[in-house]
Amino acid sequence: MFKELLKDRHRIQESYKHLFRSAEGQIVMRHMMKKFGVTTPSFVQGDSNATAFKEGQRHVVLSILKYINRDSDEVAQKIQEHIEDE
């Protein structure tokens, strides 16, 4: 059973890598990083619910980056450069 769980996890991780390292996946990841504030603070003064919501969105993207073994700081820097170019 444990062996099957590891095999499934590996298969899922490889699928994430395949998806998000493709040209289309990189477009989607850039969009998600901008839309969900990976490069910006999630704090909303006076509204802890909004802060928690924004941090939850941000956490999903950071989790994907971690899952595909990408350095989030490196990716965030590239996104920030892209934002500045627009």
Secondary structure, DSSP 4 states (H G I P E B T S, - for coil): -HHHHHHHHHHHHHHHHHHHHSHHHHHHHHHHHHHTTTTS----TT-HHHHHHHHHHHHHHHHHHHHTT--HHHHHHHHHHHHHH-
